[in-house]
Amino acid sequence: MSRWHLENFQAATPSNITPGSYTTQMATWASTVGLTPSGTSRRGRVVAVQVGPGFTGQPNATDCSIIYRIGRQTSSGTLTQSSVFPVLQASSLQANESPTCANNAVVATIEPSYATGNVWMRPLNQRASMQWVAQDVDAMLQWPAFSGLGLGLLAGSSIYANTVYTSWEYDDL
């Protein structure tokens, strides 16, 4: 098992939030593209999430909230593929361990589809940021070992129309 870091500023300039809707900021999902020794999908789990306003632009003149949510992805949509960074040094990986056994992407040009409901949701003021860390293994957010299924982190606001920063750490299982 290895731990990885993904953030929405890694591969491309993040998309502005479109007021009145949710915009996918990043996603991680199972893959069968020969990344594991057996060529089969593996589950994964998000262990920490960081969210907050973006690095560019001013806060909205009208005080407002940004709602961050994680949903179960049922189709991958079209996103920019992104590299991830190991939280552990590469020398700590096992000999047969791939860099990651998941697809990682940011900045959706065609939004993925999501199942009804949220896995995780936090409404914050437009100037607020936060970090959430799972307190134990039962609180970690898992995705299934089926190719194309995973988790996506979205942000939405009724007024705010700028970028947001999102990142998470996850484990391949």
C-alpha positions in Angstrom: 0.0 0.0 0.0 1.3 3.5 -0.9 0.0 7.0 -0.2 -0.3 9.7 -2.9 -1.0 13.5 -3.0 -3.2 15.0 -5.7 -4.1 18.7 -6.1 -6.1 20.6 -8.7 -3.2 23.1 -9.4 -0.8 20.3 -10.6 -1.6 19.7 -14.2 -3.5 22.8 -15.4 -5.0 26.1 -14.4 -8.1 25.3 -12.3 -11.5 26.2 -13.7 -13.5 29.0 -12.3 -16.6 27.9 -10.4 -19.7 28.6 -12.4 -22.2 30.3 -10.1 -25.3 28.1 -9.5 -23.7 24.8 -10.3 -20.9 22.5 -9.2 -17.6 22.2 -11.0 -15.4 19.1 -10.7 -12.0 20.2 -9.3 -10.3 16.7 -9.4 -11.1 13.0 -9.4 -9.4 9.7 -8.7 -10.8 6.4 -10.0 -9.9 2.7 -10.5 -8.0 1.7 -13.6 -7.2 -1.7 -15.2 -4.5 -0.3 -17.6 -1.8 -2.8 -16.5 -0.9 -0.8 -13.5 -1.0 -3.7 -11.1 1.0 -6.9 -11.4 -2.2 -8.9 -12.0 -3.8 -6.2 -14.3 -6.9 -5.9 -12.1 -8.4 -2.8 -10.6 -7.7 -2.0 -7.0 -9.7 -0.1 -4.4 -8.5 3.1 -2.9 -9.3 5.4 -0.1 -9.1 9.1 0.6 -7.5 9.8 4.0 -7.2 13.6 4.0 -8.9 16.5 2.1 -7.8 20.1 1.9 -10.1 22.9 0.4 -10.1 26.7 0.2 -10.3 29.7 -2.0 -7.9 29.9 -5.0 -4.6 31.7 -5.2 -5.8 34.2 -7.8 -8.4 36.9 -7.8 -10.1 38.8 -5.0 -12.9 37.4 -2.8 -16.4 38.2 -4.1 -17.6 41.7 -3.0 -20.8 40.1 -1.6 -20.0 37.7 1.2 -21.0 34.2 0.1 -20.3 30.5 0.7 -18.5 27.9 -1.3 -19.8 24.3 -0.9 -17.2 21.5 -1.4 -18.5 18.0 -1.8 -17.1 14.6 -2.7 -19.4 12.4 -4.8 -19.2 8.8 -6.2 -18.2 9.1 -9.8 -20.2 6.8 -12.2 -18.5 8.0 -15.4 -15.1 9.8 -15.9 -16.2 12.7 -18.1 -13.3 14.6 -19.8 -10.6 15.8 -17.4 -6.9 16.7 -17.7 -4.8 13.7 -16.6 -2.6 14.6 -13.7 0.5 13.2 -12.0 0.4 12.5 -8.3 3.2 12.9 -5.7 4.2 10.1 -3.4 3.8 11.1 0.3 6.4 8.4 1.1 9.8 8.5 -0.7 10.0 6.4 -3.8 12.6 4.2 -2.1 9.9 3.2 0.4 7.8 1.6 -2.4 7.8 -2.2 -2.7 9.7 -3.6 -5.8 6.5 -4.6 -7.6 4.5 -1.4 -6.7 3.5 0.9 -9.5 3.6 4.7 -9.0 -0.2 4.5 -8.5 -3.0 2.1 -9.4 -5.6 4.8 -10.0 -6.4 7.4 -12.7 -6.0 11.0 -11.5 -7.4 14.0 -13.2 -8.2 17.7 -12.7 -10.0 20.5 -14.5 -13.1 19.0 -16.1 -14.1 20.1 -19.6 -17.0 17.6 -19.7 -18.3 17.0 -16.2 -18.3 13.4 -14.9 -21.5 11.8 -13.8 -22.1 11.3 -10.1 -24.4 9.1 -8.0 -27.1 10.8 -6.0 -25.9 12.0 -2.6 -22.6 13.1 -1.2 -19.9 11.1 0.4 -18.5 14.2 2.1 -19.6 17.8 2.1 -18.5 21.1 3.8 -20.0 24.5 3.3 -17.4 27.3 4.0 -17.3 31.0 3.8 -15.5 32.2 0.6 -12.4 33.3 2.7 -12.2 30.0 4.7 -10.1 27.0 4.1 -9.9 23.7 6.0 -8.3 20.3 6.2 -10.1 17.1 7.1 -8.3 14.0 8.1 -10.0 10.7 8.7 -9.8 9.8 12.4 -9.6 6.1 11.7 -9.9 3.5 8.9 -13.7 3.5 9.1 -13.9 7.2 8.3 -11.8 7.0 5.1 -13.6 7.5 1.9 -13.3 4.4 -0.3 -13.8 3.9 -4.0 -14.6 0.4 -5.5 -12.3 -1.8 -7.6 -14.3 -1.3 -10.8 -12.6 0.4 -13.7 -13.9 3.9 -14.2 -15.6 4.3 -10.8 -14.1 6.5 -8.1 -14.5 9.8 -6.3 -14.7 13.4 -7.5 -14.3 16.6 -5.5 -16.6 19.4 -6.6 -17.0 23.0 -5.6 -20.1 25.2 -6.1 -21.4 28.6 -5.0 -24.4 30.7 -5.8 -22.2 33.8 -6.3 -18.4 33.0 -6.1 -17.0 32.7 -9.6 -13.2 32.3 -9.1 -10.9 29.4 -8.6 -10.6 27.2 -5.5 -7.7 25.1 -4.2 -8.4 21.4 -3.6 -6.2 18.5 -2.7 -6.3 15.1 -1.1 -4.1 12.2 0.0 -5.2 8.7 -0.9 -4.0 5.1 -0.4 -3.9 2.4 -3.1 -5.2 -0.8 -1.5 
